[in-house]
Amino acid sequence: MNTPAPPYRPARAHLVRRTLAEFVGTGLLVTVVVGSGIAAQRLSPDDVGLQLLQNSLTTMLGLAVLILMLGPVSGAHFNPVVSLADWIIGRRQHTGLPLGDLGPYVLAQITGGIGGTLVAGLMFDVAPALSKTDRTTGGHLLGEVVATAGLVLLIFALARTSSEAVTAAAVGAYIGAAYWFTSSTSFANPAVTIARTFTDTFAGIAPGSVAPFVIMQLIGGALGLGLVLVFYPTVARSAGDVVVPQSIEAKL
């Protein structure tokens, strides 16, 4: 007698798919950031400004592509602050990220980011090493508040009205610009911050700088969320479309 197959659980299957997309997307984002930083150091060893230009342009373009590629699967959060903000805004109307998905999303983002750092190092024959770049000045910390607040405000404003292509371009452009107008070069992402401790290269950040950066990013996220609620009181209706709308299949 054949044993009946276990019941299919589509919600669980789709959670696995979405968290895998967050893992891969965050990993590739960090690979872009760290890999382009290493390449910039080697191509322009005597010009830090040119290194930053190369790094920022590559990150801007890479992020836009990743949002378009994986956004329909997971929403392309790639950032614990964005996932947390999405849950907070949509929790009452059940339109944002479910609480049960928040932990898996954040874990996938952090582990994916670390994996991305390791992959970048392997490609450029750079051994993993803890960064020695201290970034805990007052200016750097303020920069993270500003960068993260602006990012959250932008993402939720775009979710109300913009197409996926416009959102991808705008978010990429904002991060590329924030490389230059913030003293911290706009990490604006706890998962990326943690991941970048494992490379002692142009893109690295010392482990001792991580906790202050993450705290400032959370403060910036809260500030950005407050501005969103002031400017767009009905934003909860579009929380499910952050960063971009997921496909119907992914929402089942």
C-alpha positions in Angstrom: 0.0 0.0 0.0 1.4 3.3 -1.0 1.9 6.0 1.6 0.0 9.2 0.7 2.2 12.1 -0.1 2.4 14.9 2.5 0.1 17.9 1.7 1.6 20.6 -0.3 2.2 23.8 1.6 2.5 26.6 -1.0 3.1 29.4 1.6 6.1 27.6 3.0 7.5 26.9 -0.5 7.1 30.5 -1.5 8.9 31.7 1.7 11.8 29.5 0.8 11.9 31.0 -2.7 11.7 34.5 -1.4 14.3 34.1 1.3 16.6 32.5 -1.3 16.1 35.6 -3.5 17.0 37.8 -0.6 20.1 35.7 0.1 21.3 35.8 -3.5 20.3 39.4 -4.1 22.1 40.7 -0.9 25.1 38.5 -1.7 25.4 39.8 -5.2 25.0 43.4 -4.0 27.9 43.0 -1.6 29.9 41.2 -4.3 29.3 44.3 -6.5 30.3 46.7 -3.7 33.4 44.8 -2.5 34.5 43.5 -5.9 34.3 46.9 -7.5 36.2 48.4 -4.6 39.0 46.0 -5.0 39.2 46.6 -8.7 39.1 50.3 -8.2 42.1 50.1 -5.8 44.1 48.1 -8.4 43.1 50.2 -11.4 43.6 53.6 -9.7 46.0 53.1 -6.8 46.9 56.7 -6.4 43.5 58.4 -6.8 41.0 57.8 -4.0 38.4 60.1 -5.7 38.5 58.0 -8.8 38.3 54.8 -6.8 35.1 56.1 -5.1 33.7 57.1 -8.5 34.3 53.7 -9.9 32.9 52.0 -6.8 29.8 54.2 -6.6 28.9 53.9 -10.3 29.2 50.1 -10.3 27.1 49.9 -7.1 24.4 52.1 -8.5 24.1 50.1 -11.7 24.4 46.7 -10.0 21.7 47.5 -7.4 19.3 48.7 -10.1 19.8 45.4 -12.1 19.3 43.3 -8.9 16.1 45.0 -8.1 14.7 44.3 -11.6 16.0 40.7 -11.5 14.8 39.6 -8.1 12.2 42.1 -7.1 9.3 40.1 -8.5 10.3 37.2 -6.3 11.0 38.8 -2.9 10.4 42.5 -3.3 14.2 43.1 -3.4 14.5 44.4 0.1 18.2 43.3 0.4 18.2 45.3 3.7 17.0 44.5 7.2 16.0 48.1 7.8 13.7 48.1 4.7 12.2 44.7 5.8 11.6 45.9 9.3 10.0 49.2 8.1 7.8 47.2 5.7 6.5 45.0 8.5 5.9 48.0 10.8 4.0 50.0 8.2 1.8 47.1 7.0 1.3 45.2 10.1 -2.2 46.6 11.0 -3.6 46.2 7.5 -1.7 43.0 6.8 -0.3 44.5 3.6 3.5 44.4 4.4 6.0 41.7 5.2 4.4 39.2 7.6 6.1 39.0 11.0 6.9 35.3 10.5 8.8 36.2 7.3 10.8 39.0 8.9 13.3 36.8 10.7 14.0 34.6 7.7 14.4 37.7 5.5 17.0 39.3 7.8 18.9 36.1 8.3 19.1 35.5 4.6 20.2 39.1 4.0 23.0 38.9 6.6 24.3 35.5 5.6 24.0 36.3 1.9 26.0 39.5 2.4 28.8 37.7 4.2 28.9 35.2 1.4 29.1 38.0 -1.2 32.2 39.4 0.6 33.8 36.0 0.5 33.0 35.5 -3.2 34.5 38.9 -4.1 37.6 38.1 -2.3 38.0 34.7 -4.1 37.5 36.3 -7.5 40.3 38.8 -6.8 42.6 36.4 -4.9 42.1 38.4 -1.6 42.1 36.3 1.5 39.3 37.0 4.0 40.4 39.4 6.8 38.8 41.6 9.3 38.9 45.2 8.2 41.0 47.8 10.0 39.1 50.8 8.6 37.6 52.6 11.6 34.5 54.7 10.5 33.1 55.8 13.9 33.5 59.5 13.7 30.5 61.8 14.4 30.3 62.8 10.8 30.2 59.1 9.6 27.5 58.3 12.1 25.3 61.3 11.1 25.9 60.3 7.5 24.3 56.9 8.2 21.3 58.5 9.7 20.8 60.8 6.7 21.5 58.1 4.1 19.1 55.5 5.7 16.3 58.0 6.4 16.4 59.1 2.7 16.5 55.6 1.4 13.4 54.5 3.5 11.5 57.7 2.5 12.3 57.1 -1.2 11.4 53.5 -1.3 8.0 53.9 0.3 7.2 57.0 -1.7 8.0 55.1 -4.9 5.9 52.1 -3.9 2.8 54.2 -4.1 3.1 55.3 -7.7 6.1 54.1 -9.6 6.8 51.2 -11.9 9.5 48.6 -11.2 11.8 50.1 -13.7 11.5 53.6 -12.3 12.0 52.3 -8.7 15.1 50.3 -9.6 16.6 53.3 -11.4 15.7 55.7 -8.6 17.0 53.6 -5.7 20.2 52.8 -7.6 20.6 56.6 -8.3 20.0 57.5 -4.7 22.6 55.1 -3.4 25.1 56.2 -6.1 24.6 59.9 -5.1 24.7 59.1 -1.4 28.2 57.7 -1.8 29.2 61.3 -2.4 26.9 63.5 -0.3 27.4 61.5 2.9 30.7 61.3 4.8 30.1 57.5 5.5 29.6 56.7 1.8 26.1 55.5 2.5 26.2 52.0 3.9 22.5 52.4 4.9 22.2 48.7 5.4 23.0 46.5 8.5 23.5 43.4 6.4 26.0 45.1 4.1 27.7 46.7 7.1 28.2 43.3 8.8 29.4 41.7 5.5 32.0 44.4 4.8 33.8 43.7 8.1 35.3 40.6 6.4 37.4 42.4 3.8 40.4 44.6 4.6 40.1 46.5 1.4 38.7 49.7 0.1 35.1 48.8 1.0 35.9 47.4 4.5 34.7 48.6 7.9 36.3 47.6 11.2 34.2 45.3 13.5 34.3 48.0 16.2 32.4 50.4 13.8 29.6 47.9 13.1 27.4 48.4 16.2 27.4 52.2 16.0 26.7 52.1 12.3 23.8 49.7 12.7 22.3 51.8 15.6 22.5 54.9 13.4 20.9 53.0 10.5 18.0 52.0 12.7 17.6 55.5 13.9 17.7 56.8 10.3 15.1 54.1 9.3 12.8 55.3 12.1 13.2 58.9 11.0 12.5 58.0 7.4 9.5 56.0 8.5 8.2 58.9 10.4 8.5 61.2 7.4 6.8 58.6 5.2 3.8 58.6 7.6 3.6 62.4 7.6 3.9 62.8 3.9 1.9 59.8 2.8 -0.7 58.9 5.5 -2.2 56.0 3.4 1.2 54.4 2.7 0.1 51.2 4.5 -2.0 50.3 1.5 1.1 49.9 -0.7 3.4 48.2 1.9 3.1 45.0 -0.1 4.8 46.7 -3.1 8.1 47.4 -1.3 10.6 47.6 -2.8 8.8 46.4 -6.0 5.6 44.3 -6.2 6.1 40.6 -6.0 4.5 38.4 -8.6 1.1 36.8 -7.9 2.8 33.4 -7.6 5.2 34.6 -4.9 2.4 36.0 -2.8 0.3 32.8 -2.7 
